[in-house]
Amino acid sequence: MLSPRRVLSVAALVATALTQSAVHAASLDLNGWYSCSSVSFEESLPTTEVPESITTNSQMNEYLNGGSSVPEAECAIFQAPLCYDDVCESSGNRTIDVFVKRIVGSRGGENLPNVFFMQGGPGAASPAMESAMISLYYQLSGNVNVYTMDHRGTGRSTKLDCIAAQALTSASPSGSSVSIDEVGDCAADLEKLYDGDLAAFSITSAASDLNYFISSYLTDSQTFVYGVSYGTAVVERLIHLNTTEIAGYILDGVATSSGSNKKNFEYFSTWDVDYDEVAAYFLSKCEKYPEDCGKYFEGSSVSTALKTLLKNLENSSFKCTTTVDKHLSALYGIPSGLASPAELLRSIMGQLFADATLRNLIPVLTYRFSRCNDDDIAVTSHFFKTMGGSLTQISEEDAFTSDLEYKLIVYSELWETPTPTYEELMAKFLNTSISSGTYSEVGNYCAFTKAKDPGCADYAQYAEYEASSIVYKRDKYWNVAAQPSDSASVLLLSSKMDPQTPHKYAELLYEALDTKNKKLVTFEHATHGTIWTTPISNSANAPICGMYVLASYVSVGGDISKMDASCVEDMPELSFKVPDELLSDWLNTTSAYDGAFDGDLSSLETGASGSGSSGTNYKTVFIVFLVLFILVAIAAVFVFIKWRRAKRQAINHDFEVATPVE
């Protein structure tokens, strides 16, 4: 087992000293580079066998299995302008902190390509990028310098927060999310801090940080910038800035269709419809795999069965309505009847669909909930308990996330205007089978933006505060086709079964990009983030095709005519089989559709704080991919804030009753 804390060897310390002297000093106001761990949190350290989601490089294997091959990193903070020219205005020459981390390649990193990794979100910091940094570093045998950055407004960079209003603490009305009741005070706090111009925390400002750092510090060799999920929106915006040192842009899981027809724009407010479209495509493949799926839905389809199930769950006389309602209430600690079981099950299915292994439970659960015999009730009850243990895990990375930054960017640039009404978004959600529910965002959108849209009429009281709204104007780059320089190429990575950033938007962006020096690499059934989710076989230690493509692209200097993407053709076919470990740990049975409940099977202590079983791997994967969700602030099911607010209102009522009259 890998020790959680590592001591650098003398050789590593010497190498670090040489590295610090070899990399040139720039005029950038930078505090660093200081020796630091290549991963930020102990929970991110591998603790067992090498997972199949990493490369087969021997040094990587040694590192993951507790050997001495530790890729030491360096950390720093540089001062960036609060406001860049033509982006926003502030009094004086104010600056903010921007955190950067790097792993320097061999020979002190000189004359090696640089690769910058930008996290998704919006509102997420960079720790989730560290595994990719290490993977690419070893994939290219150390012949690369890898970097990442905490997006301004998050993590160790200057974090967007309304501390004076205490709106984002765990005991505030919506915990680390800004509730609609807190918006007014939070807006007043932010206005005092930033002169009412929050474009300082826009997509363009984040892209400008990359441009500023690269053009100031990385002038001696080629640089490539990779973005995943929302990070692709940052990278697309960066293309507009024409940083001369950048040789290539990589967009993985495309979260923007900038430059395409506005009616096709990738809004967060269309999330439910988009998500369900991809889920329907996945379910349509069921009949092609009769042994593991199709034969259980003969004469119909799993999609039809799921729609029928959701309709039946609206009826209290349906046998499984009570079971589902009871377990969903227990799962989130809410009173029974607060939300419809059918609505909640849509969201549960949506969470499962984000992962390539867990999504195979969707047909199984549909079948068992529909039949609802005694074994089905026992099996599905165990599923809910296991899932509850997953959702209650808390990540250290949560402290680096800014719900305020998320909402600022989404409501400013990624939401339809005028806003759809609550009723319109609710109707769209209820017309889906698998999704998460974005209609709960309408009230916050109206409070943050102070919009006078018809859809905001019911929320006018929350927008009556005097301070400036928590929003910024869309700038000159919004929905404009990017034109890379002649010396730079663009690589898009996408999958047809990625529900978080549907493939159709990658196709739209590809067509809109004003260059011929571009390539779209398409996977058939991977999920979100192809440099993590595309193992070329189902065996342990299987190479990751997406990472191989990225490494090839960098190694040939961004020449798309020479890069090797042949592994895409070697990807295993889609499977609906539920692995044995998942069967035992999540369902406690030996047969997915017809197996009896076996209380002795599970090696997972459901609801416990941890387990050494292999089933924990699925829990970990599940949580990791929730972190990668483009809807980072919605992370769990759509009514979570609603539940929490209801609970807190009940608590507040109890306090009021118990308070003696003065």
C-alpha positions in Angstrom: 0.0 0.0 0.0 1.2 3.5 -0.8 2.2 5.6 2.1 0.0 8.7 2.3 3.0 10.9 3.0 6.2 10.6 0.9 9.7 11.7 1.8 11.8 13.0 -1.1 15.0 11.2 -1.8 18.3 13.1 -1.9 18.3 12.6 -5.6 14.9 14.1 -6.0 15.9 17.1 -3.9 19.0 17.6 -6.1 16.9 17.3 -9.2 14.4 19.9 -7.8 17.3 22.3 -7.1 18.6 21.9 -10.7 15.1 22.4 -12.1 14.6 25.6 -10.3 17.8 27.0 -11.6 17.3 25.7 -15.1 13.9 27.2 -15.9 14.4 30.8 -16.8 13.2 33.6 -14.6 10.6 35.9 -16.1 9.5 39.4 -15.4 6.2 38.0 -14.1 5.5 38.9 -10.4 5.7 35.3 -9.2 6.0 33.9 -5.7 7.6 30.4 -6.2 8.6 27.9 -7.4 8.3 25.8 -4.2 8.7 22.1 -4.0 5.2 20.6 -3.5 3.3 17.3 -3.8 2.2 16.4 -7.3 -1.3 15.8 -5.8 -3.0 18.2 -3.5 -5.1 15.8 -1.3 -4.4 12.4 0.3 -7.7 11.2 -1.0 -6.3 11.5 -4.5 -3.3 9.3 -3.8 -3.6 5.7 -5.2 -3.8 3.2 -2.3 -4.1 -0.2 -4.0 -3.3 -1.8 -7.3 -2.7 0.2 -10.4 -6.2 1.2 -11.7 -7.1 0.5 -15.3 -7.6 4.2 -16.0 -3.8 4.9 -16.0 -1.1 4.2 -18.6 1.1 1.1 -18.5 4.3 3.1 -18.3 6.6 1.3 -15.8 7.6 4.4 -13.9 3.9 5.2 -13.5 3.2 1.8 -12.2 6.1 2.1 -9.7 4.7 5.4 -8.5 1.2 4.1 -8.1 2.4 1.0 -6.2 4.4 3.0 -3.7 7.8 2.9 -5.3 10.4 5.7 -5.3 9.5 7.1 -8.7 7.7 10.2 -7.4 7.0 13.0 -9.9 7.8 16.0 -7.7 5.9 19.2 -8.5 6.5 22.8 -7.9 3.9 25.4 -6.9 3.7 29.1 -7.2 1.3 32.1 -7.1 1.6 35.0 -9.6 0.0 38.4 -9.6 -2.5 38.9 -12.4 -4.4 42.1 -13.1 -7.8 42.2 -11.5 -9.0 43.8 -14.7 -7.4 43.3 -18.1 -7.8 45.9 -20.8 -11.1 45.9 -22.6 -12.5 43.3 -20.1 -13.4 45.3 -17.0 -12.4 48.4 -15.0 -11.2 48.8 -11.4 -9.8 51.6 -9.3 -6.0 51.6 -9.2 -3.8 48.8 -10.6 -5.3 46.0 -8.5 -4.1 42.5 -8.7 -5.3 39.1 -7.7 -3.5 35.8 -6.9 -3.5 33.0 -9.4 -2.2 29.6 -8.3 -0.1 27.4 -10.7 1.4 24.0 -10.3 3.9 22.3 -12.6 5.9 19.1 -13.1 9.1 20.0 -14.9 10.4 17.5 -17.5 13.9 16.1 -17.9 16.9 18.3 -18.5 15.4 21.0 -16.4 12.5 21.3 -18.8 14.4 23.4 -21.3 13.3 23.1 -25.0 10.5 20.7 -24.0 6.9 21.3 -24.9 4.6 22.7 -22.2 1.1 21.4 -21.7 -1.4 23.3 -19.6 -4.4 21.4 -18.1 -7.6 23.4 -17.3 -10.3 22.0 -15.1 -14.1 22.0 -15.8 -16.7 23.6 -13.6 -17.3 26.4 -13.8 -16.3 27.1 -10.2 -13.9 24.1 -9.8 -10.2 24.4 -9.0 -7.4 22.3 -10.5 -6.8 19.2 -8.3 -8.8 16.9 -10.6 -6.2 17.7 -13.3 -3.3 16.3 -11.4 -3.8 12.7 -12.4 -3.8 13.8 -16.0 -0.6 15.8 -15.5 1.2 12.7 -14.1 -0.2 10.4 -16.8 1.0 12.6 -19.6 4.4 13.2 -17.9 5.1 9.5 -17.8 3.4 8.8 -21.2 6.0 11.1 -22.8 8.8 9.7 -20.6 9.3 13.0 -18.8 9.9 14.9 -22.1 7.3 17.5 -21.3 6.6 20.2 -18.8 3.0 19.9 -17.4 1.1 22.7 -15.8 -2.2 23.5 -14.2 -3.9 26.5 -12.8 -6.6 27.3 -10.3 -9.2 29.3 -12.3 -9.5 32.8 -10.9 -12.3 32.8 -8.4 -11.6 29.3 -7.1 -9.2 27.3 -4.9 -5.8 28.8 -4.1 -6.3 31.6 -6.5 -8.2 34.6 -5.2 -11.6 33.0 -4.5 -14.8 34.6 -5.3 -16.6 34.7 -2.0 -18.9 37.0 0.0 -17.2 36.5 3.3 -18.7 39.5 5.0 -22.1 38.1 4.3 -21.1 34.6 5.4 -23.2 33.2 2.5 -21.1 30.1 1.7 -20.4 28.5 5.1 -21.7 25.1 6.0 -24.3 26.5 8.5 -25.6 29.1 6.1 -29.1 28.5 4.6 -27.8 26.5 1.6 -24.4 25.5 2.9 -21.7 26.1 0.3 -24.3 27.3 -2.2 -25.6 30.8 -2.3 -29.3 30.6 -1.5 -31.8 33.0 -3.1 -32.3 34.6 0.3 -28.6 35.5 0.5 -28.2 37.0 -2.9 -28.9 40.7 -1.9 -26.3 40.8 1.0 -23.8 38.8 -1.1 -24.2 41.3 -3.9 -23.6 44.3 -1.6 -20.4 42.6 -0.3 -19.1 41.9 -3.8 -19.8 45.5 -4.9 -17.6 46.8 -2.2 -14.9 44.4 -3.0 -14.9 44.7 -6.8 -16.5 48.1 -7.7 -19.5 46.3 -9.1 -17.7 45.0 -12.1 -17.6 41.2 -11.9 -16.3 40.7 -15.4 -13.0 40.4 -13.5 -14.1 36.8 -12.9 -15.4 36.1 -16.4 -14.4 33.4 -18.9 -12.4 36.0 -20.8 -10.5 37.0 -17.6 -9.6 33.4 -16.9 -8.4 33.0 -20.5 -6.4 36.2 -20.1 -4.6 34.7 -17.1 -3.4 31.9 -19.3 -2.4 34.3 -22.1 -0.6 36.5 -19.5 1.3 33.6 -17.9 2.2 31.8 -21.1 3.3 35.0 -23.0 5.3 36.1 -19.9 6.9 32.9 -18.8 6.8 30.2 -21.4 8.4 32.0 -24.4 11.1 29.5 -25.2 9.2 26.5 -26.4 5.8 25.3 -27.7 2.9 25.3 -25.4 -0.4 23.3 -25.7 -3.5 24.1 -23.7 -5.9 21.3 -22.7 -9.4 22.0 -21.3 -12.0 19.5 -20.2 -15.8 20.2 -19.9 -16.2 23.9 -19.0 -12.5 24.2 -19.3 -13.1 23.9 -23.1 -15.0 27.2 -22.9 -11.9 28.8 -21.4 -9.7 27.3 -24.0 -12.0 28.4 -26.9 -11.9 31.9 -25.4 -8.2 31.7 -25.3 -8.0 31.0 -29.0 -9.4 34.5 -29.6 -6.5 36.1 -27.8 -4.0 34.6 -30.3 -1.2 33.8 -27.9 1.8 33.4 -30.2 3.5 30.8 -28.0 0.6 28.4 -28.2 1.0 25.6 -30.8 -2.2 23.7 -30.1 -5.5 23.7 -28.3 -7.2 20.5 -27.0 -10.9 20.6 -26.1 -12.1 17.4 -24.4 -15.8 17.2 -23.8 -16.8 20.3 -25.6 -18.9 22.7 -23.5 -19.3 25.5 -26.1 -20.6 25.8 -29.6 -19.4 29.4 -30.0 -19.7 30.7 -33.5 -22.6 28.4 -34.5 -26.2 29.6 -34.9 -27.4 31.1 -31.7 -30.4 28.7 -31.6 -27.8 25.8 -31.2 -25.9 27.5 -28.4 -24.9 25.1 -25.6 -26.8 26.6 -22.7 -26.9 25.1 -19.2 -30.6 25.8 -19.2 -31.0 23.2 -22.0 -29.1 20.6 -19.9 -32.1 18.3 -19.2 -33.2 17.9 -22.8 -29.6 17.4 -24.0 -28.8 14.9 -21.2 -31.9 12.8 -21.9 -31.1 12.7 -25.7 -27.8 11.1 -25.0 -29.3 8.7 -22.5 -32.0 7.7 -25.0 -29.2 7.0 -27.5 -27.5 4.7 -25.0 -30.7 2.8 -24.1 -31.5 2.4 -27.8 -28.5 0.0 -28.0 -30.0 -2.4 -25.4 -31.7 -4.7 -27.9 -28.4 -5.3 -29.7 -27.1 -7.1 -26.6 -29.9 -9.6 -25.8 -28.1 -11.6 -23.1 -27.3 -8.6 -21.0 -30.2 -6.4 -21.7 -32.5 -6.9 -24.8 -34.2 -10.1 -23.9 -35.6 -8.6 -20.7 -37.6 -6.0 -22.7 -38.9 -8.1 -25.6 -41.9 -6.7 -27.3 -41.1 -3.3 -26.0 -37.8 -1.5 -25.2 -36.0 -0.4 -22.1 -36.8 3.3 -23.0 -40.5 2.5 -23.1 -40.3 0.4 -19.9 -38.6 3.3 -18.1 -41.2 5.8 -19.3 -44.0 3.5 -18.1 -42.2 3.0 -14.7 -42.0 6.8 -14.2 -45.6 7.2 -15.0 -46.6 4.3 -12.6 -44.5 5.9 -9.8 -46.8 8.9 -9.9 -49.6 6.5 -8.7 -49.5 5.8 -5.0 -51.2 2.4 -5.6 -48.3 1.1 -7.6 -46.4 -1.4 -5.4 -43.0 0.1 -5.8 -44.0 3.8 -5.3 -43.9 3.4 -1.5 -40.5 1.6 -1.7 -38.9 4.1 -3.9 -40.3 7.1 -1.9 -39.1 5.6 1.3 -35.6 4.9 0.2 -35.1 8.2 -1.6 -36.4 10.0 1.5 -33.9 8.1 3.6 -31.1 8.6 1.0 -31.3 12.4 1.4 -32.8 12.7 4.9 -36.0 14.4 3.7 -39.6 13.9 4.7 -41.5 11.4 2.6 -43.7 13.1 0.0 -41.6 16.3 -0.3 -40.7 15.4 -3.9 -42.2 13.0 -6.4 -40.5 9.5 -6.5 -40.7 9.7 -10.3 -38.8 13.0 -10.3 -36.2 11.8 -7.9 -35.7 8.5 -9.8 -35.0 10.5 -13.0 -32.2 12.2 -11.2 -30.8 9.0 -9.7 -30.7 7.5 -13.2 -29.0 10.6 -14.4 -26.2 10.2 -11.9 -25.7 6.6 -12.8 -25.6 7.5 -16.5 -22.5 9.6 -16.0 -20.3 6.6 -15.4 -19.6 3.9 -18.0 -20.0 1.0 -15.4 -22.8 2.3 -13.2 -24.9 3.2 -16.3 -25.4 -0.5 -16.9 -27.6 -0.6 -13.8 -30.2 1.6 -15.4 -31.9 -1.3 -17.4 -31.6 -3.6 -14.4 -33.2 -1.1 -12.0 -35.9 -0.3 -14.6 -36.7 -4.0 -14.9 -36.7 -4.7 -11.1 -38.7 -1.6 -10.1 -41.3 -2.5 -12.7 -41.7 -6.1 -11.6 -41.3 -5.2 -7.9 -41.4 -8.7 -6.3 -39.9 -9.3 -2.8 -36.4 -10.0 -4.2 -36.6 -6.9 -6.3 -37.5 -4.8 -3.3 -34.6 -6.3 -1.3 -32.1 -5.8 -4.1 -33.1 -2.3 -4.9 -33.2 -1.4 -1.2 -29.6 -2.5 -1.0 -28.8 -0.4 -4.1 -30.2 2.8 -2.4 -28.1 2.1 0.8 -25.0 1.6 -1.2 -25.6 4.8 -3.2 -26.3 6.7 0.0 -22.8 5.7 1.1 -21.4 7.2 -2.1 -23.3 10.4 -1.9 -22.3 11.1 1.7 -18.6 11.0 1.0 -17.1 14.4 1.3 -14.1 15.5 -0.8 -11.4 17.8 0.4 -11.6 19.4 -3.0 -15.1 20.8 -2.1 -13.4 23.6 -0.1 -11.7 24.8 -3.3 -15.0 25.0 -5.3 -16.8 28.4 -5.6 -20.6 28.1 -6.1 -20.5 31.9 -6.6 -18.1 31.7 -9.5 -20.2 28.9 -11.0 -23.4 30.9 -10.9 -21.7 34.1 -12.0 -20.4 32.5 -15.2 -23.5 30.4 -15.9 -26.0 33.2 -15.5 -23.8 35.7 -17.4 -22.9 33.6 -20.4 -24.4 30.1 -20.4 -28.1 30.7 -19.7 -30.8 31.6 -22.2 -32.1 35.1 -22.3 -34.9 35.8 -21.6 -34.9 33.0 -19.2 -37.4 30.1 -19.6 -39.9 30.1 -16.9 -39.8 27.6 -14.0 -42.9 25.9 -15.5 -41.3 25.6 -18.9 -38.1 24.0 -17.5 -40.1 21.7 -15.2 -42.2 20.5 -18.2 -39.0 19.8 -20.1 -37.6 17.9 -17.2 -40.8 15.8 -16.7 -40.6 14.9 -20.4 -37.2 13.3 -19.8 -36.5 9.8 -18.4 -32.9 10.4 -17.3 -31.6 13.8 -16.3 -31.0 16.0 -13.2 -33.4 19.0 -13.2 -32.2 22.5 -13.9 -35.5 24.2 -13.3 -34.6 24.9 -9.7 -32.0 27.4 -11.0 -34.5 29.9 -12.4 -35.1 31.7 -9.1 -31.4 32.1 -8.5 -30.9 33.3 -12.0 -33.5 36.0 -11.5 -32.0 37.1 -8.2 -28.5 37.2 -9.4 -29.2 39.0 -12.6 -32.1 41.2 -11.5 -33.6 40.4 -14.9 -37.1 41.7 -15.7 -37.9 38.8 -17.8 -41.5 37.4 -17.6 -40.0 34.2 -16.2 -38.7 36.2 -13.3 -42.0 37.8 -12.2 -42.4 35.3 -9.3 -38.9 36.1 -8.0 -39.0 39.9 -8.1 -38.8 40.2 -4.3 -35.3 38.6 -4.4 -34.0 41.1 -6.9 -35.0 44.3 -5.1 -31.6 44.8 -3.4 -29.8 48.1 -4.1 -26.3 46.7 -5.0 -25.2 45.8 -8.5 -26.4 42.5 -9.7 -24.1 39.5 -9.6 -23.6 39.2 -13.3 -21.5 40.7 -16.1 -22.2 41.7 -19.7 -21.4 39.3 -22.5 -18.3 40.6 -24.2 -17.2 40.8 -27.9 -16.1 37.2 -28.0 -19.4 35.6 -27.0 -20.7 33.2 -29.6 -18.1 34.4 -32.1 -16.2 31.9 -34.2 -12.6 31.6 -33.0 -9.8 31.9 -35.6 -6.6 30.3 -34.5 -3.3 31.6 -35.8 -1.9 29.8 -38.8 0.8 28.2 -36.6 -1.7 26.6 -34.2 -4.0 23.6 -34.5 -7.1 22.6 -32.7 -7.9 19.0 -31.5 -11.4 18.2 -30.3 -12.0 15.0 -28.3 -15.6 13.9 -27.9 -17.9 10.9 -27.3 -21.4 10.1 -28.6 -22.3 8.9 -25.1 -21.1 11.8 -23.0 -24.3 13.2 -21.5 -22.6 16.2 -19.8 -21.2 17.7 -23.0 -23.2 16.1 -25.8 -21.3 15.2 -29.0 -23.5 17.4 -31.2 -21.9 20.5 -29.7 -18.4 19.2 -30.6 -19.6 18.9 -34.1 -21.1 22.4 -34.1 -17.9 23.9 -32.7 -15.7 22.0 -35.2 -17.7 23.5 -38.1 -17.6 27.0 -36.6 -13.9 27.1 -35.9 -12.4 29.4 -38.6 -9.4 27.2 -39.5 -8.6 24.2 -41.6 -6.0 23.1 -39.1 -8.4 21.2 -36.9 -9.4 17.6 -36.1 -12.3 16.0 -34.3 -11.6 12.6 -32.7 -14.9 10.8 -31.8 -15.4 7.9 -29.4 -18.5 5.8 -29.7 -19.5 5.1 -26.1 -17.1 6.7 -23.6 -18.4 9.0 -21.0 -17.1 12.5 -19.9 -13.4 13.3 -20.2 -11.8 11.0 -22.8 -8.3 11.1 -21.4 -9.7 9.2 -18.3 -12.6 7.2 -19.7 -11.3 5.4 -22.9 -9.4 2.2 -21.8 -8.7 0.2 -24.9 -9.6 -3.1 -23.1 -11.5 -4.2 -20.0 -8.4 -5.6 -18.4 -6.5 -4.0 -15.5 -3.8 -1.5 -16.6 -5.4 -1.0 -20.0 -3.9 2.0 -21.8 -6.2 5.0 -22.2 -6.8 5.8 -25.8 -7.6 9.5 -25.2 -4.4 10.0 -23.3 -2.5 8.3 -26.1 -4.0 10.6 -28.6 -3.1 13.6 -26.5 0.5 12.4 -26.1 0.8 11.8 -29.8 -0.5 15.2 -30.6 2.0 16.9 -28.3 4.9 14.7 -29.5 4.4 15.7 -33.1 4.2 19.4 -32.3 0.5 19.6 -32.9 0.7 18.5 -36.5 -2.7 16.8 -36.9 -1.6 15.1 -40.1 1.0 13.2 -38.2 -0.7 12.4 -34.9 -1.7 8.9 -34.2 -5.4 8.3 -33.3 -5.5 4.7 -34.4 -6.4 3.4 -30.9 -9.9 4.8 -31.4 -10.5 1.8 -33.8 -9.3 -0.6 -31.1 -11.8 0.4 -28.5 -13.8 -2.5 -27.1 -17.5 -2.6 -28.1 -20.2 -1.3 -25.9 -21.3 -3.7 -23.1 -24.5 -3.9 -21.0 -23.0 -6.5 -18.7 -23.0 -5.7 -15.0 -19.6 -6.7 -13.5 -19.7 -9.3 -10.7 -18.2 -6.9 -8.2 -20.9 -4.4 -8.9 -23.6 -7.1 -8.6 -22.4 -8.1 -5.2 -21.6 -4.7 -3.8 -24.4 -2.6 -5.2 -27.2 -5.2 -5.6 -26.2 -8.1 -3.3 -27.1 -10.7 -5.9 -25.5 -13.0 -8.4 -27.7 -12.3 -11.4 -28.6 -8.7 -12.4 -32.2 -9.2 -13.5 -33.4 -12.4 -11.8 -31.0 -13.1 -9.0 -32.3 -13.4 -5.4 -31.1 -11.1 -2.7 -28.1 -12.7 -0.9 -27.3 -10.9 2.4 -23.9 -12.7 2.6 -22.6 -11.5 -0.7 -21.8 -7.8 -0.1 -18.3 -7.0 0.9 -19.3 -3.3 1.2 -20.4 -1.9 4.5 -23.1 0.3 3.1 -23.3 3.8 4.6 -20.0 3.3 6.4 -17.2 5.8 6.1 -15.0 3.5 4.1 -14.4 0.0 3.0 -11.5 -2.0 1.8 -13.6 -3.9 -0.7 -13.3 -3.6 -4.4 -16.7 -2.1 -4.4 -15.2 1.0 -3.0 -13.6 1.5 -6.4 -17.0 2.1 -7.9 -17.9 4.6 -5.2 -14.7 6.5 -5.8 -15.2 6.5 -9.6 -18.8 7.7 -9.0 -17.7 10.7 -6.9 -14.8 11.6 -9.2 -17.1 11.9 -12.1 -19.6 14.0 -10.1 -16.7 16.4 -9.6 -16.2 16.5 -13.4 -19.9 17.4 -13.9 -20.4 20.6 -15.9 -23.1 21.4 -13.4 -20.7 21.3 -10.5 -22.9 23.3 -8.2 -25.9 21.0 -8.8 -23.7 17.9 -8.2 -26.3 15.7 -6.5 -30.0 15.6 -7.5 -31.9 18.6 -8.5 -34.0 19.1 -5.4 -31.1 18.9 -3.0 -31.2 22.7 -2.1 -35.0 22.5 -1.9 -34.7 19.6 0.7 -32.0 21.3 2.7 -33.9 24.6 2.8 -37.0 22.8 4.0 -35.0 21.1 6.7 -33.4 24.4 7.8 -36.8 26.2 7.8 -38.1 23.5 10.1 -35.1 23.9 12.4 -35.5 27.6 12.4 -39.2 27.3 13.3 -38.2 25.1 16.3 -35.7 27.6 17.5 -38.3 30.4 17.3 -40.8 28.4 19.3 -38.2 27.6 21.9 -36.9 31.2 22.3 -38.3 32.8 25.5 -40.3 36.1 25.0 -38.3 39.1 26.2 
